[in-house]
Amino acid sequence: MIKKTVLGLCLLLSWAVHAQTASPNPNQPITIDAQRIVWKGDLDGMIKRRIVRVLLPYNKTLYFLDKGGQQRGLMYDMMTAFEQDLNKQVASKHLKIHFIFVPTARDRLIADLVAGKGDIIAADLTVTPERKKLIEFSTPIVSGVREVIVTSAQGPNLNSIEDLSGKTVFVNPATSYAENLKRLNVELLKQKKPPVIIQNAPGIFETEDILEMENANLVPITVSDFYLADFWKKIFPNIRVHENLVLSKGGDIAFGFRKNSPELKKALDAFTDKNKMGSSFGNQKIQTYLKSVKWVKNATDPTELKKFHALANIFQKYSAQYQIDWLLMTAQGYQESHLDQNKKSKVGAIGVMQIMPATGKELKVGDIDQVNNNINGGIKYIRYLIDQYYSKEQMTDLNKVLFAFAAYNAGPARIQQLRVEAGKRGLNPNVWFDNVERIAAERIGNETVQYVSNIYKYSVAYKLVLELPNKK
């Protein structure tokens, strides 16, 4: 029986499947070559090639890897069911059609589909007039979707959608939320009211990430599909879902595919009709992903910000000395100790940066019981990790720091092993997010992944606080 290799399931690139011979041996594994193959065609061509490439964002709900390399997520399960359904209809006994999952940044989903780097978009993609000009959509997975305003527990009081006038809303610019906020701004300007200030979230941030940050009062206002916000408020108790503040209503969420693909549309529509949300399958799957993890802490409440401002000058001083972004280093300090110099771990780590006494002596920064020396030591050690392991690598400056954080947490030798494996599996060994990060999740679990992710989220929050000091 033909095997589907884990390699082929986890790759970021598009893959091409090639049979070994004109008449493949059914006991021989499929060879999967890491090539960025551009291919465009309808379902008949996919059946002939025996491969369907699914583009989807990597996030906590739709698609992710658990420890051990197991693929999970709502869209993964739905597309796996479609794969099984399709194979029952058209596949021969031994030569199955294989779905390859291609995690893709949200702002690249449509462009990569049109360019022939994937065949189906499986995401919480809202059907909009702008998108329909570029691609086609299946029968909706979810209909009547409302985009609603969500605020943090300490966010502003809002009584109408017009109350967003002059306020900052944090959204991913590649979403329909940004499109609809721009439409709202047109109406506000007609009313001679200040427009909404649309704050662009980093491209890697999914709605769940922003809701997680909002839960920790890191950002005050965002937009979410109601069903998604209602789903996550069971886990994030500090978000407020404003059901009455509807930015857009009556939306449809559907699978996307290239234009002029009637056979794929027919198959997708038939599948979606049976398995959309509201069906027993759809309802069961969305409940599967209601799970608790170690969420980001509240890094910007007044008490914590008092610590932040008190230590800012020290972080700025030593970060400038070692040429590292001081907000990233402050964020690491928060992740390590909540910026508490009095904190001591069970294993003896000390202070803001949680430095072991022996490490403090090696760093030659003085008494690490003193906050200045402690922060100096932590930043100096990150600089050492960068210089020792990553300075000559073809990485961005940000990735050098992210890898140093990962090494700080898991050890540089372990991170190097993960980078080597990432390269062998077609991922970029010089990029942390969505690349080596995924190998880390598989091989060593969630701790290091969450560690680096939290630091990055804290640094974004600190940056927003500094950029918008008078915005509430």
Helices and strands as residue ranges (DSSP letters): H 6-10, E 16-18, E 31-33, H 43-49, E 51-56, E 64-65, E 71-72, H 74-90, E 98-103, G 106-108, H 109-114, E 120-121, H 129-132, E 136-137, E 142-152, G 161-164, E 168-171, H 176-190, E 197-200, H 207-215, E 221-225, H 226-232, E 239-253, E 256-257, H 262-275, H 280-288, H 302-322, H 326-337, H 357-363, H 371-385, I 386-390, H 397-410, H 412-424, I 432-436, H 437-444, H 446-467
